Amino acid sequence: MANRPLLLAVRANPELVTLLERVAGSQGLGVGKISQYLTNGSRIDLSQLSPDAPCIAFIDFTDVEQGIRTAEALSANATPRIWPVAVSLTSDNDTLLHAMRAGCSEFLRWPATDSQIDSALGNVLRRVAAIENESSRNGRLVAFIGVRGGVGATTLAVHTSLALAGLPDKNILLVDLKRQLGHVAVYLNLTNSGYSFSTILGDIHRLDGALLHSMLVRHTTGLSVLCSPDDCSSLSDAMRRQHFRPEPPTVEAIDRVLALLRAESDFTIFDADPALPETAAIAQRADQVFLVSSLDIASMRDVSRYLDMLGRNQDRQKLIITRAGRGPLTLEMMANSAGIPFATTFPDLAEPISAAINAGHQVPQQVHGFHDSLNVVLGLIDEEAVPAPRKGSFFGIKR
């Protein structure tokens, strides 16, 4: 760390100040003091602080509401970066949740000991170091958008991610964007972590690489997965509140998350829900977007409408047709309506694909119609991911 961090005691009682000075002194760190909460228009001059040294602010949450507002104000400070820590007499879930959403990196129950202060400080400094040492990686974002349910977008996102995970020295992340009951974890037979893309957006104030990785589930292939909630708790909460339209995430929040995903993973694959505003924002920023559709009138209309909203871009957007050969339409009719290039088509393979998914297996290599087309998609993303012919393989998990 180029510059030693500074500890700030915010509206702290004398005992907390003494404790901070003792712990800081043992590590050669300084302690500053802010005597008031940053509420009701209060302004604190932070210009005297080093812009290159992080500050860890221990905020007295005796007044929870003012503590939350102070944490929000400090965490929003750009230079220097300030990392709030809530110090509270109570540790109920409501206070903890509000403190974390206000940007607090740690929650410390008062009264505290030297070792507890030291532990909280160490946790924050590890997050600081993770950001300072963040790779210059500029990973790629790839979105699979099924224009309606059952067209196979999740299957393609999963198999694409597993193939990319086989590349040496590559970090691959698969994100299930569904707000509830997404199928990625089911297809991979993974235990849901309880975290989701919505969780990340809710924790945007304290988001960093360390927090992101703590939310992911690791597959045996090395693939990292951010799951969708496997229950209907968000819908149940909305029904209980009789409020059915949660505020959509801001573009700024999505941009911040995508920037972190690019920095942390070589490829981030999204299994996207076209009904969500975050899908539209991601699709407009992704390096590649695959719209997955079948050949039918409703899907042709939906593809056209989504592209009208997103804006057609023949360099980034490709159309994938599944169950080709079924339905009254032709590929030419779909191409004329969509106005973007085809990536490939998949034949109607509902029976072997369903059998593999239900058994927890990857679609066997013997199903050439699937893997030949999948290899075309992989070649568009990264030619190195196109595998050499081999026998059928499993997901690596036994049911």
PAKE-393013 format. One line per field, with one value per residue (C-alpha): x, y, z; residue in three letters. Coordinates in pm, 1 decimal, decimal comma, padded with zeros to 6 digits. Example, Ala and Ser with C-alpha at 12.3 -4.5 7.8 and 13.67 -1.06 7.14 Angstrom:
2
px	[01230,0:01367,0]
py	[-00450,0:-00106,0]
pz	[00780,0:00714,0]
aa	[ala:ser]
//
This chain:
399
px	[00000,0:00166,9:00033,7:-00050,7:-00424,1:-00573,9:-00831,5:-01117,0:-01322,3:-01662,6:-01885,0:-01704,3:-01711,2:-01377,6:-01339,8:-01362,6:-01114,5:-00866,8:-00911,3:-00855,4:-00544,3:-00401,4:-00463,4:-00351,3:-00035,4:00069,1:00054,5:00205,6:-00124,1:-00270,0:-00612,8:-00821,6:-01145,2:-01475,3:-01687,5:-02027,6:-02252,4:-02265,3:-02637,4:-02860,9:-02620,3:-02310,8:-01986,3:-01644,7:-01330,1:-01145,4:-00907,3:-00622,8:-00626,9:-00389,7:-00578,7:-00376,4:-00428,9:-00753,2:-00942,5:-01124,1:-01400,8:-01534,2:-01880,5:-02066,3:-02416,1:-02569,4:-02805,5:-02868,4:-03041,0:-02768,0:-02500,6:-02649,9:-02660,7:-02302,9:-02187,4:-02360,5:-02191,8:-01845,7:-01864,6:-01963,6:-01641,9:-01417,8:-01082,9:-00969,2:-01171,3:-01336,9:-01438,5:-01705,4:-01727,5:-02043,5:-01989,6:-02320,6:-02462,8:-02712,0:-02659,8:-03015,3:-03061,3:-03236,6:-02953,6:-02693,6:-02868,2:-02908,6:-02545,5:-02419,0:-02639,2:-02508,6:-02160,7:-02022,0:-01748,8:-01769,9:-02013,0:-01860,4:-02059,9:-01977,9:-01820,0:-01529,9:-01185,0:-00848,9:-00856,2:-01204,2:-01096,0:-00782,2:-00985,3:-01230,3:-00942,5:-00767,5:-01080,3:-01114,4:-00746,3:-00767,6:-01050,0:-00845,1:-00547,5:-00767,3:-00882,5:-00534,9:-00396,1:-00688,8:-00582,7:-00579,1:-00784,3:-01053,5:-01277,6:-01549,9:-01924,8:-02143,2:-02522,4:-02759,6:-03116,6:-03398,4:-03679,2:-03924,0:-03911,1:-03805,6:-03590,0:-03269,2:-03087,7:-02993,4:-02862,4:-02645,7:-02519,5:-02425,9:-02249,1:-02067,7:-01944,6:-01825,7:-01632,9:-01468,6:-01383,5:-01163,7:-00931,4:-00603,4:-00546,3:-00888,9:-01144,3:-01498,0:-01812,3:-02167,4:-02442,4:-02807,4:-02994,3:-03335,9:-03474,1:-03617,0:-03611,0:-03344,1:-03225,0:-02845,7:-02776,9:-03025,4:-02860,0:-02517,9:-02647,3:-02497,7:-02600,9:-02735,3:-02520,8:-02814,6:-02660,4:-02770,1:-02716,9:-02982,5:-02777,6:-02475,1:-02674,8:-02803,9:-02448,9:-02301,8:-02155,3:-01918,3:-01870,6:-01518,6:-01350,0:-01331,0:-01702,5:-01795,3:-01600,9:-01761,0:-02100,0:-02005,1:-02043,1:-01754,2:-01815,0:-01573,8:-01455,1:-01337,2:-01637,7:-01768,7:-02145,5:-02365,6:-02698,1:-03056,8:-03265,8:-03414,3:-03726,3:-03998,8:-03908,9:-03888,2:-04233,7:-04366,7:-04223,4:-04380,4:-04719,9:-04694,0:-04609,5:-04867,1:-04598,9:-04523,7:-04284,0:-03942,7:-03725,6:-03507,3:-03132,5:-02967,6:-02747,1:-02461,3:-02494,8:-02499,9:-02195,9:-02005,0:-02089,5:-01996,6:-01665,1:-01586,2:-01691,8:-01462,7:-01176,2:-01234,4:-01317,3:-01185,4:-01538,1:-01867,9:-02158,9:-02512,8:-02820,8:-03046,1:-03416,7:-03544,2:-03817,4:-03569,9:-03437,2:-03090,6:-03087,7:-03140,4:-02860,4:-02624,0:-02710,3:-02626,1:-02283,7:-02195,0:-01926,4:-02151,8:-02525,3:-02689,5:-03066,8:-03200,8:-03527,1:-03732,6:-03898,5:-04250,7:-04454,9:-04454,3:-04077,6:-04017,8:-04223,0:-04045,0:-03696,4:-03786,1:-03926,8:-03624,3:-03390,1:-03600,5:-03543,5:-03174,6:-03082,5:-02951,6:-02577,3:-02460,5:-02110,5:-02218,2:-02557,4:-02620,1:-02930,1:-02939,6:-03229,3:-03314,3:-03548,1:-03477,8:-03696,9:-04008,2:-04275,0:-04416,7:-04139,7:-03815,4:-03473,8:-03495,4:-03817,9:-03661,1:-03344,5:-03540,7:-03741,7:-03447,3:-03200,5:-02898,0:-02677,0:-02733,5:-02475,5:-02599,8:-02902,9:-02966,5:-03183,9:-03475,7:-03297,5:-03544,3:-03529,1:-03148,5:-03101,6:-03378,3:-03242,0:-02892,9:-03018,4:-03240,7:-02949,3:-02709,0:-02493,9:-02350,2:-02510,1:-02296,3:-02053,6:-02233,5:-02520,9:-02336,1:-02617,9:-02588,4:-02210,4:-02139,3:-02360,9:-02225,4:-01873,6:-01981,1:-02095,0:-01772,4:-01568,9:-01739,9:-01649,9:-01300,0:-01162,7:-00943,9:-01260,0:-01363,2:-01281,9:-01124,6:-01363,5:-01401,6:-01643,3:-01940,8:-01855,6:-02038,1:-02071,3:-01841,8:-02110,9:-02290,3:-02651,0]
py	[00000,0:00317,0:00539,6:00435,3:00451,9:00690,4:00593,2:00837,6:00834,9:00981,0:01106,9:00848,6:00823,4:00872,7:00499,1:00418,2:00693,2:00557,2:00206,0:00317,9:00514,1:00213,0:-00027,5:00226,7:00308,3:-00056,0:-00053,4:00288,1:00439,5:00778,9:00860,6:01162,3:01280,7:01407,2:01533,7:01546,3:01343,2:01451,8:01526,6:01827,3:01988,5:01943,5:01979,9:01848,5:01967,2:01655,8:01842,4:01812,5:01433,3:01261,0:01183,1:00863,9:00715,4:00536,5:00634,4:00386,7:00571,8:00415,0:00570,1:00566,3:00432,5:00537,2:00741,4:00485,0:00717,1:00978,7:00710,0:00572,4:00915,8:00982,4:00649,1:00728,9:01069,8:00935,7:00633,3:00863,8:01065,0:00999,1:01143,3:01006,2:00686,2:00643,4:00303,3:00333,3:00088,2:00089,2:00073,1:-00005,9:-00107,0:-00328,5:-00581,6:-00653,4:-00754,0:-00431,1:-00209,0:-00438,2:-00435,7:-00056,8:-00007,1:-00233,5:-00065,4:00272,5:00159,6:00018,2:-00236,9:-00385,4:-00391,2:-00379,1:-00448,2:-00208,9:-00244,1:-00394,3:-00524,8:-00448,5:-00775,6:-00705,9:-00360,5:-00513,3:-00783,1:-00530,2:-00311,4:-00608,6:-00705,2:-00353,5:-00327,7:-00654,3:-00507,2:-00191,9:-00399,6:-00605,9:-00292,1:-00141,3:-00464,9:-00515,6:-00662,6:-00455,8:-00735,2:-00604,5:-00906,4:-00954,6:-00960,7:-01205,8:-01216,8:-01495,8:-01368,1:-01614,1:-01419,3:-01650,5:-01939,0:-02284,0:-02187,9:-02312,2:-01991,3:-02128,6:-02452,1:-02254,7:-02016,9:-02311,1:-02513,3:-02207,6:-02122,9:-02477,9:-02481,4:-02147,5:-02273,6:-02534,0:-02265,0:-02245,2:-01950,4:-01797,3:-01684,0:-01748,4:-01622,9:-01732,7:-01499,1:-01603,2:-01273,6:-01414,6:-01238,1:-01564,3:-01933,9:-01922,1:-02260,2:-02223,5:-02371,1:-02650,2:-02740,3:-02747,9:-02920,3:-02647,6:-02545,7:-02192,0:-01939,5:-01717,2:-01426,1:-01295,5:-01011,2:-00816,1:-00863,6:-00713,6:-00410,9:-00369,5:-00378,6:-00144,6:00092,4:-00170,9:-00381,1:-00495,1:-00805,8:-00975,1:-00925,0:-01039,5:-01365,0:-01437,5:-01441,5:-01690,2:-02067,4:-02266,2:-02550,7:-02843,3:-02725,9:-02397,3:-02206,2:-01940,0:-01894,8:-01616,7:-01786,3:-01671,1:-01691,1:-02039,5:-01917,3:-01657,3:-01442,2:-01119,8:-01178,4:-01274,7:-00955,1:-00750,0:-00911,9:-00851,5:-00484,3:-00465,3:-00300,3:-00486,3:-00258,1:-00233,6:00053,1:-00055,0:-00031,1:00284,4:00278,5:00407,8:00107,0:-00137,2:00029,3:-00001,6:-00370,5:-00441,9:-00263,2:-00488,8:-00801,5:-00705,7:-00658,7:-00986,6:-01228,3:-01289,0:-01375,2:-01304,7:-01495,1:-01376,8:-01595,9:-01294,4:-01232,4:-01001,3:-00863,3:-00693,8:-00338,8:-00454,9:-00696,6:-00408,7:-00208,6:-00507,4:-00593,7:-00240,6:-00269,4:-00632,8:-00727,4:-00993,2:-01054,9:-01377,5:-01363,7:-01718,2:-01788,8:-02059,1:-02029,8:-01912,8:-01598,5:-01489,1:-01526,9:-01340,1:-01049,6:-01054,6:-01059,1:-00758,6:-00565,5:-00634,1:-00520,0:-00207,3:-00127,3:-00218,5:-00077,9:-00313,9:-00370,4:-00632,4:-00642,6:-00731,2:-00898,3:-01244,3:-01457,8:-01823,5:-02037,8:-02349,6:-02630,5:-02542,8:-02729,4:-02688,8:-02426,1:-02246,3:-01987,7:-02002,1:-01875,4:-01614,6:-01475,6:-01453,5:-01293,1:-01027,6:-00946,4:-00941,4:-00747,6:-00900,5:-01194,2:-01554,7:-01715,8:-02068,1:-02292,6:-02589,8:-02880,5:-03001,5:-03198,3:-03160,4:-03526,9:-03577,4:-03228,6:-03279,0:-03622,0:-03480,6:-03188,3:-03409,4:-03646,5:-03363,8:-03434,8:-03221,6:-03293,9:-03584,9:-03521,8:-03791,8:-03545,6:-03390,4:-03160,4:-02980,3:-02965,0:-02875,3:-02570,0:-02494,3:-02491,9:-02223,7:-02009,1:-02079,6:-01985,5:-01647,2:-01586,7:-01737,7:-01983,7:-02146,5:-02267,6:-02491,4:-02839,3:-03124,9:-03417,3:-03630,9:-03868,8:-03747,9:-03586,4:-03511,0:-03194,1:-03357,0:-03386,7:-03699,8:-03687,1]
pz	[00000,0:-00123,1:00155,3:00509,2:00576,1:00828,4:01088,0:01147,6:01467,9:01376,2:01661,3:01871,5:02249,9:02433,0:02499,9:02128,1:02042,5:02297,4:02164,0:01804,5:01900,8:02081,0:01789,6:01529,7:01722,9:01724,8:01343,1:01285,8:01169,3:01253,3:01397,5:01302,0:01461,0:01326,2:01611,1:01441,2:01216,2:00852,3:00842,4:00798,8:00555,7:00773,4:00582,3:00680,4:00505,5:00391,4:00162,8:00414,0:00387,9:00151,5:-00171,2:-00217,8:00127,5:00218,3:00532,0:00754,7:00936,5:01257,8:01296,4:01627,6:01548,9:01882,0:01663,4:01391,2:01144,5:01160,3:01151,7:00829,8:00667,7:00772,2:00629,5:00299,8:00283,3:00362,8:00133,1:-00153,7:-00112,5:-00410,5:-00297,5:-00066,7:-00064,0:00275,4:00409,9:00683,3:00973,3:01186,0:01563,4:01729,4:02064,4:01882,1:01606,4:01493,3:01129,9:01033,7:01160,9:01005,1:00666,7:00660,3:00762,6:00485,1:00225,4:00342,7:00246,0:00571,0:00508,3:00857,1:01149,5:01499,4:01813,5:02101,0:02352,0:02155,7:02241,6:02085,9:01895,3:01755,2:01635,9:01488,6:01311,6:01162,4:01052,1:00891,8:00697,2:00556,1:00467,9:00276,2:00068,3:00014,3:-00098,9:-00332,0:-00511,4:-00527,9:-00670,8:-00905,9:-01236,0:-01550,9:-01709,5:-01942,1:-01966,8:-02221,2:-02156,5:-02348,9:-02312,8:-02413,3:-02431,3:-02488,9:-02653,2:-02481,4:-02238,0:-02350,5:-02649,9:-02486,6:-02388,3:-02045,9:-02198,6:-02440,8:-02170,2:-01946,0:-02216,5:-02350,7:-01999,9:-01933,3:-02261,2:-02182,3:-01832,6:-01999,5:-02133,9:-01940,2:-01707,8:-01771,1:-01513,6:-01634,4:-01460,5:-01542,2:-01417,7:-01390,4:-01421,5:-01331,6:-01023,9:-00897,4:-00981,4:-01252,6:-01378,1:-01407,4:-01061,9:-01130,3:-01462,1:-01295,5:-00980,6:-00760,9:-00412,0:-00430,8:-00242,8:-00149,7:-00341,8:-00679,0:-00925,0:-00735,3:-00416,4:-00587,6:-00700,2:-00344,2:-00202,1:-00461,6:-00199,4:-00062,5:-00373,6:-00454,8:-00587,0:-00247,0:-00178,7:-00530,3:-00497,8:-00160,9:-00337,7:-00609,0:-00623,4:-00767,3:-01011,8:-01028,6:-01371,3:-01217,8:-01351,5:-01110,2:-01092,6:-00959,1:-00903,8:-00916,8:-00595,6:-00567,2:-00389,6:-00438,1:-00137,5:-00340,7:-00484,5:-00141,1:00007,1:-00271,1:-00210,3:00161,6:00102,0:-00179,2:-00386,6:-00707,2:-00890,0:-00726,6:-00834,3:-01128,1:-01077,8:-01202,2:-01510,5:-01294,2:-01061,2:-01351,7:-01510,4:-01183,9:-01153,3:-01515,1:-01472,1:-01175,8:-01366,6:-01653,8:-01409,4:-01226,9:-01512,1:-01862,0:-01976,5:-01803,0:-01955,8:-01878,8:-01894,0:-01934,5:-01883,3:-02159,8:-01934,6:-01698,3:-01743,3:-01636,3:-01932,5:-02173,8:-02011,6:-02016,0:-02376,4:-02484,9:-02317,3:-02388,2:-02637,8:-02787,5:-02765,6:-02882,0:-02918,5:-02898,4:-03076,3:-03238,9:-03580,1:-03503,7:-03555,7:-03190,2:-03157,3:-03483,9:-03354,1:-03016,9:-03173,1:-03384,6:-03087,6:-02865,9:-03139,1:-03193,2:-02825,9:-02814,4:-03152,5:-03419,1:-03426,4:-03673,4:-03526,7:-03171,6:-03213,6:-03357,7:-03388,6:-03283,4:-03402,0:-03203,7:-03307,8:-03668,6:-03912,6:-03702,0:-03752,4:-04055,0:-04096,5:-04291,0:-04190,5:-04464,2:-04320,1:-03971,8:-04110,6:-04296,1:-03984,4:-03742,3:-03952,9:-03776,6:-03884,1:-03789,8:-03565,9:-03626,4:-03604,9:-03376,8:-03489,1:-03281,5:-03009,9:-02724,5:-02619,0:-02577,6:-02431,5:-02174,2:-02084,9:-02026,1:-01817,4:-01601,7:-01539,7:-01450,1:-01755,0:-02027,6:-02363,4:-02493,6:-02776,8:-02974,4:-03020,0:-03313,0:-03414,5:-03082,2:-03047,9:-03408,1:-03368,6:-03020,5:-03163,3:-03409,5:-03116,0:-02926,4:-03230,8:-03241,5:-02876,5:-02859,7:-03114,9:-02850,1:-02673,8:-02964,3:-02831,7:-03017,1:-03076,9:-02767,5:-02602,3:-02398,2:-02070,9:-01753,7:-01556,6:-01303,8:-01036,6:-00935,9:-00839,4]
aa	[met:ala:asn:arg:pro:leu:leu:leu:ala:val:arg:ala:asn:pro:glu:leu:val:thr:leu:leu:glu:arg:val:ala:gly:ser:gln:gly:leu:gly:val:gly:lys:ile:ser:gln:tyr:leu:thr:asn:gly:ser:arg:ile:asp:leu:ser:gln:leu:ser:pro:asp:ala:pro:cys:ile:ala:phe:ile:asp:phe:thr:asp:val:glu:gln:gly:ile:arg:thr:ala:glu:ala:leu:ser:ala:asn:ala:thr:pro:arg:ile:trp:pro:val:ala:val:ser:leu:thr:ser:asp:asn:asp:thr:leu:leu:his:ala:met:arg:ala:gly:cys:ser:glu:phe:leu:arg:trp:pro:ala:thr:asp:ser:gln:ile:asp:ser:ala:leu:gly:asn:val:leu:arg:arg:val:ala:ala:ile:glu:asn:glu:ser:ser:arg:asn:gly:arg:leu:val:ala:phe:ile:gly:val:arg:gly:gly:val:gly:ala:thr:thr:leu:ala:val:his:thr:ser:leu:ala:leu:ala:gly:leu:pro:asp:lys:asn:ile:leu:leu:val:asp:leu:lys:arg:gln:leu:gly:his:val:ala:val:tyr:leu:asn:leu:thr:asn:ser:gly:tyr:ser:phe:ser:thr:ile:leu:gly:asp:ile:his:arg:leu:asp:gly:ala:leu:leu:his:ser:met:leu:val:arg:his:thr:thr:gly:leu:ser:val:leu:cys:ser:pro:asp:asp:cys:ser:ser:leu:ser:asp:ala:met:arg:arg:gln:his:phe:arg:pro:glu:pro:pro:thr:val:glu:ala:ile:asp:arg:val:leu:ala:leu:leu:arg:ala:glu:ser:asp:phe:thr:ile:phe:asp:ala:asp:pro:ala:leu:pro:glu:thr:ala:ala:ile:ala:gln:arg:ala:asp:gln:val:phe:leu:val:ser:ser:leu:asp:ile:ala:ser:met:arg:asp:val:ser:arg:tyr:leu:asp:met:leu:gly:arg:asn:gln:asp:arg:gln:lys:leu:ile:ile:thr:arg:ala:gly:arg:gly:pro:leu:thr:leu:glu:met:met:ala:asn:ser:ala:gly:ile:pro:phe:ala:thr:thr:phe:pro:asp:leu:ala:glu:pro:ile:ser:ala:ala:ile:asn:ala:gly:his:gln:val:pro:gln:gln:val:his:gly:phe:his:asp:ser:leu:asn:val:val:leu:gly:leu:ile:asp:glu:glu:ala:val:pro:ala:pro:arg:lys:gly:ser:phe:phe:gly:ile:lys:arg]
//
